[in-house]
Amino acid sequence: MGVYENLLPGRENALSPEYLAVKCNLSSVRLLQKEIERERKSGKVILSSTTPPGGYYLPAAGDTMEIRKFIRTLENRGENTLRVLESARSLLDELESDGC
């Protein structure tokens, strides 16, 4: 049984990573995160929240706001990652052009 099948709908029913790792017979939270990543890539929608108590959960039936919030979180995270990537590429370009 995968992570998805162990989750409950609604943020109020979010399961902590530590609890979920044990429930899914995974030896660490890191392995849980990798499994969630794999399931998400296969098309399963697994929501998460870092706001206490935080954890992983399924979208509640008909609650589009939960999904919108999750999408917004992912978009912000992606934008921040792209900014960091651009900075690193800029520095690399600068260092490589100075070395020629």
QUINOR-V319255 format. One record per residue. N is the residue number from 0. RES is the residue in one small letter. SS is DSSP state (alpha for helix, beta for strand, coil for the rest). PHI is phi in whole degrees, 0 to 359 (* if undefined). Layout:
n=N res=RES ss=SS phi=PHI
n=N res=RES ss=SS phi=PHI
This chain:
n=0 res=m ss=coil phi=*
n=1 res=g ss=coil phi=278
n=2 res=v ss=alpha phi=298
n=3 res=y ss=alpha phi=309
n=4 res=e ss=alpha phi=291
n=5 res=n ss=alpha phi=266
n=6 res=l ss=coil phi=271
n=7 res=l ss=coil phi=247
n=8 res=p ss=beta phi=283
n=9 res=g ss=coil phi=96
n=10 res=r ss=alpha phi=302
n=11 res=e ss=alpha phi=293
n=12 res=n ss=alpha phi=252
n=13 res=a ss=coil phi=301
n=14 res=l ss=beta phi=256
n=15 res=s ss=coil phi=295
n=16 res=p ss=alpha phi=301
n=17 res=e ss=alpha phi=296
n=18 res=y ss=alpha phi=296
n=19 res=l ss=alpha phi=295
n=20 res=a ss=alpha phi=300
n=21 res=v ss=alpha phi=295
n=22 res=k ss=alpha phi=300
n=23 res=c ss=coil phi=266
n=24 res=n ss=coil phi=59
n=25 res=l ss=coil phi=254
n=26 res=s ss=coil phi=279
n=27 res=s ss=coil phi=202
n=28 res=v ss=alpha phi=295
n=29 res=r ss=alpha phi=299
n=30 res=l ss=alpha phi=294
n=31 res=l ss=alpha phi=300
n=32 res=q ss=alpha phi=299
n=33 res=k ss=alpha phi=295
n=34 res=e ss=alpha phi=294
n=35 res=i ss=alpha phi=298
n=36 res=e ss=alpha phi=301
n=37 res=r ss=alpha phi=297
n=38 res=e ss=alpha phi=293
n=39 res=r ss=alpha phi=297
n=40 res=k ss=alpha phi=296
n=41 res=s ss=coil phi=277
n=42 res=g ss=coil phi=109
n=43 res=k ss=coil phi=281
n=44 res=v ss=coil phi=265
n=45 res=i ss=coil phi=244
n=46 res=l ss=beta phi=272
n=47 res=s ss=beta phi=212
n=48 res=s ss=beta phi=218
n=49 res=t ss=coil phi=261
n=50 res=t ss=coil phi=289
n=51 res=p ss=coil phi=308
n=52 res=p ss=coil phi=279
n=53 res=g ss=coil phi=71
n=54 res=g ss=beta phi=134
n=55 res=y ss=beta phi=249
n=56 res=y ss=beta phi=199
n=57 res=l ss=beta phi=262
n=58 res=p ss=coil phi=296
n=59 res=a ss=coil phi=287
n=60 res=a ss=coil phi=305
n=61 res=g ss=coil phi=77
n=62 res=d ss=coil phi=266
n=63 res=t ss=alpha phi=287
n=64 res=m ss=alpha phi=296
n=65 res=e ss=alpha phi=301
n=66 res=i ss=alpha phi=292
n=67 res=r ss=alpha phi=300
n=68 res=k ss=alpha phi=298
n=69 res=f ss=alpha phi=295
n=70 res=i ss=alpha phi=299
n=71 res=r ss=alpha phi=300
n=72 res=t ss=alpha phi=299
n=73 res=l ss=alpha phi=295
n=74 res=e ss=alpha phi=297
n=75 res=n ss=alpha phi=297
n=76 res=r ss=alpha phi=298
n=77 res=g ss=alpha phi=296
n=78 res=e ss=alpha phi=297
n=79 res=n ss=alpha phi=296
n=80 res=t ss=alpha phi=297
n=81 res=l ss=alpha phi=296
n=82 res=r ss=alpha phi=297
n=83 res=v ss=alpha phi=295
n=84 res=l ss=alpha phi=299
n=85 res=e ss=alpha phi=298
n=86 res=s ss=alpha phi=297
n=87 res=a ss=alpha phi=295
n=88 res=r ss=alpha phi=296
n=89 res=s ss=alpha phi=298
n=90 res=l ss=alpha phi=297
n=91 res=l ss=alpha phi=299
n=92 res=d ss=alpha phi=301
n=93 res=e ss=alpha phi=297
n=94 res=l ss=alpha phi=293
n=95 res=e ss=alpha phi=288
n=96 res=s ss=alpha phi=286
n=97 res=d ss=alpha phi=287
n=98 res=g ss=coil phi=278
n=99 res=c ss=coil phi=276
